[in-house]
Amino acid sequence: MKKGKMTARYIAVAALLIAAEIVLNRFCSINAQGLKIGFSFVPPILAAIMYGPGMSAAVWALSDLLGAILFPIGPYHPGFTLCAALMGVTAGLLLNPNPVSIKRESGRGEFIFSISRKKVRIFPNVVAVVLVNCLFLGLVVNTVWVGMLYGSKTYPEWFMLRLGEYAVLVPVELVVIPALLKLGGALGKQLRTERSKGSENES
């Protein structure tokens, strides 16, 4: 398969996942002042499993930004988009089956940073993603932006209110993400098979 076709498919998949996230987030979620419960995490998590941190960060951030522009629900803060991108990076690093390696040449030799694993597991991979994305970025950090935008409550008051939201989301994600790992793994395997066949046809 030619590189142009692979790039077109990559863009098409990203666009589809972004659109799906916007629909799930804006139209199929429980949205109230400062609160949101739904399954909008599914498309970017699939992007993380199939393509890694870059795709997942782009899907999460662009869907948040485009959703806020096209279908606004309450005020917007760029901190939400930043946190969305960080959620994508976290999910991609921990849920994509391909190990991540960063190499850098230094004066003393080659420095290698690697996140290697034999298999993506519920513990620690899925649990770590849920803890970082839900409890740290979603609850602790995003509550700062909610308090800045609405201002009717103090940070501790908003934190306790939104704690109920994440008391629902955390167990939901712990159940759904392992299922997405199987689905995303099967889809990713199919895409890799088609890519290898395309390379053989070119040669």
C-alpha positions as CSV (number, residue, x, y, z in Angstrom):
1,M,0.0,0.0,0.0
2,K,1.4,3.4,-0.9
3,K,2.4,5.9,1.7
4,G,-0.2,8.4,0.5
5,K,-3.0,5.9,1.0
6,M,-1.8,5.1,4.5
7,T,-1.7,8.8,5.3
8,A,-5.2,9.2,4.0
9,R,-6.4,6.3,6.0
10,Y,-4.7,7.7,9.1
11,I,-6.4,11.1,8.6
12,A,-9.7,9.4,7.9
13,V,-9.6,7.3,11.1
14,A,-8.6,10.3,13.1
15,A,-11.5,12.4,11.7
16,L,-13.9,9.5,12.4
17,L,-12.7,9.2,16.0
18,I,-12.9,13.0,16.6
19,A,-16.4,13.1,15.2
20,A,-17.4,10.2,17.4
21,E,-15.9,11.8,20.5
22,I,-17.8,15.1,19.8
23,V,-21.1,13.2,19.4
24,L,-20.6,11.2,22.6
25,N,-19.4,14.2,24.5
26,R,-21.9,16.8,23.4
27,F,-25.0,14.8,22.7
28,C,-24.8,11.5,24.5
29,S,-23.4,12.6,27.9
30,I,-25.0,14.0,31.1
31,N,-23.9,17.6,31.0
32,A,-24.5,19.9,33.9
33,Q,-22.7,22.9,35.4
34,G,-19.2,21.8,35.8
35,L,-20.2,18.1,35.6
36,K,-20.1,15.6,32.7
37,I,-20.7,11.8,32.7
38,G,-20.6,9.7,29.6
39,F,-18.6,7.5,27.3
40,S,-16.7,10.2,25.4
41,F,-13.4,8.6,26.5
42,V,-14.0,5.6,24.1
43,P,-12.8,7.1,20.8
44,P,-9.5,8.6,22.1
45,I,-8.8,5.4,24.1
46,L,-9.2,3.4,20.9
47,A,-6.8,5.9,19.2
48,A,-4.3,5.3,22.0
49,I,-4.5,1.5,21.7
50,M,-4.3,1.4,17.9
51,Y,-1.9,4.3,17.1
52,G,-0.2,5.5,20.3
53,P,0.1,8.8,22.2
54,G,0.3,11.1,19.2
55,M,-3.0,10.1,17.6
56,S,-4.7,9.9,21.0
57,A,-3.6,13.3,22.1
58,A,-4.7,14.8,18.8
59,V,-8.1,13.1,18.9
60,W,-8.7,14.1,22.5
61,A,-7.5,17.7,22.1
62,L,-9.1,18.5,18.7
63,S,-12.4,17.0,19.7
64,D,-12.5,19.1,22.9
65,L,-11.6,22.3,21.0
66,L,-13.9,21.7,18.0
67,G,-16.7,20.6,20.2
68,A,-16.4,23.7,22.3
69,I,-16.4,25.9,19.1
70,L,-19.2,24.1,17.2
71,F,-21.4,22.9,20.0
72,P,-20.7,25.0,23.1
73,I,-22.0,23.8,26.5
74,G,-21.1,26.5,29.0
75,P,-17.9,28.5,29.0
76,Y,-14.6,27.3,27.6
77,H,-11.1,27.3,29.1
78,P,-7.9,26.2,27.1
79,G,-6.8,24.3,30.1
80,F,-9.5,21.7,29.3
81,T,-7.9,21.1,25.9
82,L,-4.4,20.9,27.4
83,C,-5.6,18.3,29.9
84,A,-7.3,16.4,27.1
85,A,-4.0,16.3,25.1
86,L,-2.2,15.1,28.2
87,M,-4.8,12.4,28.8
88,G,-4.2,11.2,25.2
89,V,-0.4,11.0,25.8
90,T,-0.9,9.1,29.0
91,A,-3.3,6.6,27.4
92,G,-1.1,6.2,24.4
93,L,2.1,5.5,26.4
94,L,0.4,2.9,28.6
95,L,-2.2,1.2,26.4
96,N,-0.5,1.0,23.0
97,P,1.0,-2.5,22.7
98,N,4.1,-1.2,20.9
99,P,6.9,-0.2,23.4
100,V,8.0,3.4,23.3
101,S,11.7,4.2,23.0
102,I,13.4,7.6,22.8
103,K,17.0,7.7,21.9
104,R,19.3,10.7,22.3
105,E,23.0,10.9,21.5
106,S,25.1,12.4,24.2
107,G,28.8,13.0,24.8
108,R,29.1,10.0,26.9
109,G,27.3,7.7,24.5
110,E,23.7,6.9,23.6
111,F,21.0,7.6,26.1
112,I,17.9,5.4,25.7
113,F,14.5,6.0,27.4
114,S,12.2,3.1,26.9
115,I,8.8,2.0,28.2
116,S,8.9,-1.6,27.3
117,R,6.4,-4.3,28.2
118,K,5.5,-7.8,27.1
119,K,1.8,-7.1,27.3
120,V,-0.7,-4.3,28.2
121,R,-2.4,-5.4,31.4
122,I,-5.3,-4.2,33.5
123,F,-2.8,-3.7,36.3
124,P,-0.7,-1.6,36.1
125,N,-1.5,-0.2,32.6
126,V,-5.3,0.3,32.7
127,V,-5.3,1.2,36.4
128,A,-2.6,3.8,35.9
129,V,-4.4,5.4,32.9
130,V,-7.6,5.7,34.9
131,L,-5.8,7.1,38.0
132,V,-3.9,9.7,36.0
133,N,-6.6,10.7,33.6
134,C,-9.6,10.6,35.9
135,L,-8.3,11.4,39.4
136,F,-5.4,13.7,38.6
137,L,-6.0,15.4,35.3
138,G,-9.8,15.2,35.3
139,L,-10.6,15.8,39.0
140,V,-7.7,17.7,40.5
141,V,-6.5,19.8,37.5
142,N,-9.7,20.4,35.5
143,T,-11.5,21.4,38.7
144,V,-9.2,24.4,38.8
145,W,-10.6,25.6,35.4
146,V,-14.2,24.8,36.4
147,G,-13.7,27.0,39.5
148,M,-12.2,29.8,37.5
149,L,-15.1,29.7,34.9
150,Y,-18.1,29.4,37.2
151,G,-16.7,31.0,40.4
152,S,-19.8,30.3,42.4
153,K,-18.0,27.8,44.7
154,T,-14.6,27.5,46.2
155,Y,-12.1,24.9,44.9
156,P,-12.8,22.4,47.7
157,E,-16.6,22.7,47.1
158,W,-16.2,22.1,43.4
159,F,-13.8,19.2,44.2
160,M,-16.3,17.5,46.4
161,L,-19.1,18.0,43.9
162,R,-17.1,16.6,41.0
163,L,-15.9,13.7,43.2
164,G,-19.3,12.2,42.7
165,E,-18.9,12.4,38.9
166,Y,-15.6,10.5,39.1
167,A,-17.0,8.0,41.6
168,V,-19.1,6.9,38.6
169,L,-16.5,7.3,35.8
170,V,-13.6,5.5,37.5
171,P,-15.4,2.1,37.8
172,V,-17.0,2.5,34.3
173,E,-13.6,3.1,32.7
174,L,-12.0,0.2,34.6
175,V,-14.6,-2.1,33.1
176,V,-14.8,-0.6,29.6
177,I,-11.1,0.0,28.8
178,P,-10.1,-3.7,29.0
179,A,-12.9,-4.4,26.5
180,L,-11.5,-1.7,24.3
181,L,-8.1,-3.3,24.5
182,K,-9.4,-6.4,22.9
183,L,-11.3,-4.5,20.2
184,G,-8.5,-2.1,19.5
185,G,-6.0,-4.9,19.5
186,A,-8.0,-6.7,16.9
187,L,-8.4,-3.6,14.7
188,G,-4.7,-2.7,15.1
189,K,-3.7,-6.2,14.1
190,Q,-5.8,-6.0,11.0
191,L,-4.4,-2.6,10.0
192,R,-0.8,-3.9,10.5
193,T,-1.6,-7.0,8.4
194,E,-2.9,-4.8,5.6
195,R,0.1,-2.5,5.9
196,S,2.5,-5.4,5.6
197,K,0.6,-6.8,2.6
198,G,0.8,-3.4,1.0
199,S,4.6,-3.3,1.6
200,E,5.0,-6.8,0.0
201,N,3.0,-5.7,-3.0
202,E,5.2,-2.7,-3.5
203,S,8.3,-4.8,-3.4
